[in-house]
Amino acid sequence: MLRERIEQINQGIEKVLKNNPDIKALISVGSFSQGYIDLFSDIDLYVFTTIPKKYMNNTDDSWISHLGNIISRRVFRDSGEGIDKNKIILDNGLMYDITIVNLSRFNMIKYYFMLKKYRLIGVLPKFLSRSLSGNIIKFYSTIQRGYRIHADKINLEKTLNYAINFSKTKSVTLTEKQFLNGYNFFWQSCYTASVKLIREEFYYALLVYDHYLKKELIRMIEQKCLLEEKEKDVYYNGHKIKQWEGEDIYRKLYNTLLKDDIISMQNALIQTAKLYQYYSAIVATHNGFNLNIEFEKFVLNFIKNVAIPECEKQQDVYRS
């Protein structure tokens, strides 16, 4: 069955290329490109086109129908990465995550590398140079685990090699301002989440504040891992965290997950805060950043000595 699925994917990609001549290059990344997908893997594709708007029309599936029978399609812009995407699911469960790359934008990156080669990068405005540099580093984070070229009419492989070599020479340093923004955001959100739970606004607390807290926790774990080994393959947003950080943290994170009553939710907040406290202390010590220990204690004491007793009182009222 897996062999049939791989054959269907390859045939679908070939048909998409054949029927859309404006696609000048197409690559796959992730597990499919490396040949180790399972029945639940999604297929990550990058489509380089001269007509990007064509692929963002959510009323026209004709270009993508060659992949199979579509039962769901979502067209959106990833605000975090600033890229246009299609997410589709076929009736056999196959999932495609397709990024649409404007070829004119890509040509600017090629131009950027040419200027660097001849040491003329100074002719670009600083804001444009920073923007292109940031785009290259983001793209590298996608292709660093490997890619496969399915079509290339623009000498894409040469540019990809430039991007890999460029990104490897760029060490991203955590500044104190960046650290403190995330650090203060975490502890303030932890306090606010606890207050929301006291008020029995558990859905809002979980939907909004729990999301904030988990993202900041994962970012801090990533930072700690990169201190130990700069070349460590740390996946974004905690993806495959068991693989890159180990079994211990994977198990400890269980205690931070959703619970079925508000008191347990408050206790999960404490576990989340303690994990964050541990990792942030390591990162701060290494970089010489200051921690707000007083506020950390305030938040933990508030949850233990104010929030949980208040929630227990409410629970007693319901029982009576």
C-alpha positions as CSV (number, residue, x, y, z in Angstrom):
1,M,0.0,0.0,0.0
2,L,2.8,2.4,0.8
3,R,4.5,1.7,-2.5
4,E,1.2,2.5,-4.3
5,R,0.9,5.7,-2.4
6,I,4.5,6.8,-3.3
7,E,3.7,6.0,-7.0
8,Q,0.5,8.0,-6.8
9,I,2.4,11.0,-5.4
10,N,5.1,10.9,-8.1
11,Q,2.6,10.5,-10.9
12,G,0.5,13.4,-9.5
13,I,3.5,15.7,-9.3
14,E,4.4,14.8,-12.9
15,K,0.9,15.6,-14.1
16,V,0.9,18.9,-12.3
17,L,4.2,19.9,-14.0
18,K,3.0,18.8,-17.4
19,N,-0.3,20.7,-17.2
20,N,1.1,23.9,-15.7
21,P,4.0,25.3,-17.8
22,D,4.2,28.4,-15.6
23,I,5.8,26.2,-12.9
24,K,9.5,26.7,-13.5
25,A,10.7,24.5,-10.6
26,L,9.3,22.2,-8.0
27,I,10.9,20.6,-5.0
28,S,9.8,18.4,-2.2
29,V,11.1,18.7,1.4
30,G,10.7,16.6,4.5
31,S,10.2,12.9,4.8
32,F,8.9,12.3,1.3
33,S,12.0,13.9,-0.3
34,Q,14.2,11.6,1.8
35,G,12.2,8.5,1.0
36,Y,11.0,7.5,4.5
37,I,7.3,8.4,4.6
38,D,4.7,6.4,6.3
39,L,0.9,6.2,5.7
40,F,0.3,9.3,7.7
41,S,3.1,11.6,6.3
42,D,2.1,14.8,4.7
43,I,3.8,15.8,1.4
44,D,5.6,19.2,1.5
45,L,6.1,20.8,-1.9
46,Y,7.5,24.2,-3.0
47,V,6.2,25.4,-6.4
48,F,8.1,28.2,-8.2
49,T,5.8,29.9,-10.6
50,T,5.5,33.0,-12.8
51,I,1.8,33.3,-12.0
52,P,1.4,32.9,-8.2
53,K,-2.1,34.3,-8.1
54,K,-3.3,31.4,-10.1
55,Y,-2.5,29.0,-7.2
56,M,-4.2,31.2,-4.6
57,N,-7.6,31.2,-6.2
58,N,-9.7,29.1,-3.9
59,T,-12.5,28.6,-6.4
60,D,-10.3,26.9,-9.0
61,D,-8.9,23.4,-8.2
62,S,-8.1,22.5,-11.8
63,W,-4.3,22.9,-11.4
64,I,-4.2,20.7,-8.4
65,S,-6.8,18.1,-9.3
66,H,-4.0,16.0,-10.9
67,L,-2.9,14.9,-7.5
68,G,-6.1,13.0,-6.8
69,N,-9.7,13.5,-5.5
70,I,-9.7,16.5,-3.2
71,I,-12.0,16.5,-0.3
72,S,-10.6,19.6,1.5
73,R,-8.5,22.5,0.4
74,R,-7.4,25.6,2.3
75,V,-5.7,28.6,0.7
76,F,-3.9,31.0,3.1
77,R,-0.9,33.1,3.9
78,D,1.3,31.9,6.7
79,S,1.7,35.2,8.6
80,G,4.7,33.9,10.5
81,E,6.7,33.0,7.4
82,G,5.1,35.5,5.0
83,I,4.5,32.8,2.4
84,D,1.4,31.7,0.4
85,K,0.2,28.1,0.9
86,N,-2.3,25.5,-0.1
87,K,-3.2,22.7,2.3
88,I,-5.1,19.9,0.7
89,I,-6.4,16.5,1.8
90,L,-7.4,13.7,-0.7
91,D,-10.1,11.2,-0.2
92,N,-7.5,8.5,0.5
93,G,-6.1,10.6,3.4
94,L,-3.0,11.9,1.6
95,M,-2.2,15.4,2.8
96,Y,-0.3,18.0,0.7
97,D,1.3,21.2,2.1
98,I,2.2,23.3,-0.9
99,T,4.1,26.6,-0.7
100,I,3.7,28.9,-3.7
101,V,6.9,30.9,-4.5
102,N,6.7,34.0,-6.7
103,L,9.5,33.6,-9.3
104,S,10.1,37.4,-9.4
105,R,10.7,37.3,-5.6
106,F,13.0,34.3,-6.0
107,N,15.0,36.1,-8.7
108,M,15.7,38.9,-6.1
109,I,17.4,36.3,-4.0
110,K,19.5,35.2,-7.0
111,Y,20.4,38.8,-7.5
112,Y,21.3,39.1,-3.9
113,F,23.7,36.2,-4.2
114,M,25.3,37.7,-7.3
115,L,25.9,41.0,-5.5
116,K,27.5,39.1,-2.6
117,K,29.7,37.2,-5.0
118,Y,31.1,40.4,-6.5
119,R,31.1,42.2,-3.1
120,L,28.5,44.7,-4.3
121,I,25.9,44.0,-1.6
122,G,26.1,47.6,-0.4
123,V,24.2,48.8,-3.4
124,L,21.0,47.4,-1.9
125,P,19.0,49.4,0.7
126,K,19.7,48.0,4.2
127,F,16.0,47.1,4.8
128,L,15.9,45.1,1.6
129,S,19.2,43.4,2.3
130,R,18.0,42.4,5.8
131,S,14.6,41.2,4.4
132,L,16.3,39.0,1.8
133,S,18.8,37.7,4.3
134,G,16.0,36.8,6.7
135,N,14.1,35.0,3.9
136,I,17.1,32.9,3.0
137,I,17.7,31.8,6.6
138,K,14.0,30.9,7.0
139,F,14.1,28.9,3.7
140,Y,17.3,27.1,4.8
141,S,15.5,25.9,8.0
142,T,13.1,24.2,5.6
143,I,15.6,22.6,3.2
144,Q,18.4,21.8,5.7
145,R,17.1,18.3,6.4
146,G,17.2,17.5,2.7
147,Y,15.2,18.1,-0.5
148,R,14.4,16.6,-3.8
149,I,14.2,18.5,-7.1
150,H,11.4,17.3,-9.3
151,A,11.7,20.1,-12.0
152,D,14.3,22.8,-12.5
153,K,14.2,25.2,-15.4
154,I,15.8,28.1,-13.5
155,N,19.0,26.6,-12.2
156,L,17.4,26.3,-8.8
157,E,19.9,23.8,-7.4
158,K,22.8,26.4,-7.7
159,T,20.8,28.9,-5.7
160,L,19.8,26.3,-3.1
161,N,23.5,25.5,-2.6
162,Y,24.2,29.2,-2.1
163,A,21.4,29.4,0.4
164,I,22.8,26.5,2.4
165,N,26.3,27.8,2.5
166,F,25.1,31.4,3.3
167,S,22.9,30.2,6.2
168,K,25.6,28.0,7.7
169,T,27.8,31.1,8.1
170,K,25.1,33.1,9.9
171,S,25.0,32.4,13.6
172,V,21.7,33.7,15.1
173,T,22.5,35.2,18.5
174,L,19.8,35.6,21.1
175,T,19.8,39.2,22.4
176,E,18.9,40.2,25.9
177,K,15.9,42.2,24.6
178,Q,14.6,39.1,22.7
179,F,15.1,36.9,25.8
180,L,13.4,39.3,28.2
181,N,10.4,39.9,25.8
182,G,9.7,36.2,25.8
183,Y,10.6,35.7,29.5
184,N,8.3,38.5,30.8
185,F,5.6,37.5,28.4
186,F,5.6,33.9,29.8
187,W,5.4,34.8,33.4
188,Q,2.8,37.5,32.9
189,S,0.7,35.1,30.8
190,C,1.1,32.4,33.5
191,Y,-0.3,34.8,36.1
192,T,-3.2,35.9,33.9
193,A,-4.0,32.3,32.9
194,S,-4.3,31.4,36.6
195,V,-6.6,34.4,37.2
196,K,-8.8,33.3,34.3
197,L,-9.1,29.8,35.8
198,I,-10.2,31.3,39.2
199,R,-12.9,33.1,37.3
200,E,-13.8,29.8,35.6
201,E,-13.0,31.1,32.2
202,F,-11.2,27.8,31.5
203,Y,-11.9,27.7,27.8
204,Y,-10.4,31.1,27.1
205,A,-7.5,30.3,29.4
206,L,-6.7,27.2,27.5
207,L,-7.4,28.5,24.1
208,V,-5.3,31.7,24.4
209,Y,-3.0,31.6,27.4
210,D,-2.1,28.0,27.4
211,H,-1.1,28.4,23.8
212,Y,1.1,31.4,24.6
213,L,2.8,29.5,27.5
214,K,3.5,26.3,25.5
215,K,5.1,28.3,22.6
216,E,7.4,30.2,25.0
217,L,8.3,27.0,26.8
218,I,9.3,25.3,23.6
219,R,11.3,28.3,22.4
220,M,13.3,28.2,25.7
221,I,13.9,24.5,25.4
222,E,15.2,25.1,21.8
223,Q,17.5,27.8,23.0
224,K,18.9,25.6,25.8
225,C,19.5,22.8,23.2
226,L,21.4,25.1,20.8
227,L,23.7,26.2,23.7
228,E,24.8,22.6,24.0
229,E,25.3,21.9,20.3
230,K,25.0,24.7,17.7
231,E,24.6,22.1,14.9
232,K,21.9,20.2,16.7
233,D,18.9,19.5,14.5
234,V,16.2,21.3,16.5
235,Y,12.8,21.2,14.9
236,Y,10.6,24.3,15.1
237,N,7.6,24.5,17.5
238,G,8.6,21.3,19.4
239,H,8.2,19.1,16.4
240,K,10.0,15.7,17.1
241,I,11.1,17.0,20.5
242,K,11.5,13.5,21.8
243,Q,14.1,13.0,19.1
244,W,16.2,16.2,19.6
245,E,15.8,16.7,23.4
246,G,15.3,13.3,24.8
247,E,12.8,11.1,26.6
248,D,13.1,12.9,29.9
249,I,11.6,16.3,28.8
250,Y,9.1,14.4,26.6
251,R,7.7,12.7,29.7
252,K,7.8,15.8,31.8
253,L,5.8,17.7,29.2
254,Y,2.9,15.3,29.8
255,N,2.3,17.0,33.1
256,T,1.7,20.3,31.4
257,L,-1.1,19.1,29.1
258,L,-4.8,19.7,29.3
259,K,-6.7,18.4,32.3
260,D,-10.3,17.7,33.1
261,D,-10.9,20.0,36.1
262,I,-9.8,23.5,37.0
263,I,-7.6,22.5,40.0
264,S,-5.7,20.1,37.8
265,M,-5.3,22.9,35.3
266,Q,-3.8,25.1,37.9
267,N,-1.4,22.3,38.8
268,A,-0.5,21.9,35.1
269,L,0.3,25.6,35.1
270,I,2.7,25.1,38.0
271,Q,4.5,22.2,36.1
272,T,4.7,24.4,33.0
273,A,6.2,27.3,35.0
274,K,8.7,25.0,36.7
275,L,9.9,23.6,33.4
276,Y,10.2,27.1,32.0
277,Q,12.0,28.3,35.1
278,Y,14.6,25.5,34.8
279,Y,15.4,26.1,31.1
280,S,15.3,29.9,31.2
281,A,17.8,29.9,34.1
282,I,20.3,27.9,32.0
283,V,19.9,30.2,29.0
284,A,20.1,33.3,31.1
285,T,23.2,32.1,33.0
286,H,25.0,31.2,29.9
287,N,24.3,34.6,28.3
288,G,24.6,36.8,31.4
289,F,21.0,37.9,31.3
290,N,19.1,39.0,34.4
291,L,16.1,37.1,35.7
292,N,13.1,38.5,37.6
293,I,13.3,35.9,40.4
294,E,10.9,37.9,42.6
295,F,8.2,37.8,40.0
296,E,8.7,34.1,39.3
297,K,8.2,33.4,43.0
298,F,5.2,35.7,43.1
299,V,3.5,33.8,40.3
300,L,4.2,30.3,41.7
301,N,3.1,31.4,45.2
302,F,-0.1,32.9,43.8
303,I,-1.1,29.7,42.0
304,K,-0.3,27.5,45.0
305,N,-1.6,29.7,47.8
306,V,-4.3,31.8,46.2
307,A,-5.5,30.3,43.0
308,I,-5.8,26.6,44.0
309,P,-7.5,27.4,47.4
310,E,-10.0,29.7,45.6
311,C,-10.8,26.9,43.0
312,E,-11.2,24.4,45.8
313,K,-13.7,26.7,47.5
314,Q,-15.7,26.9,44.3
315,Q,-15.6,23.1,44.0
316,D,-16.9,22.8,47.5
317,V,-19.8,25.1,46.7
318,Y,-20.8,22.9,43.8
319,R,-20.6,19.7,45.9
320,S,-22.9,21.2,48.6
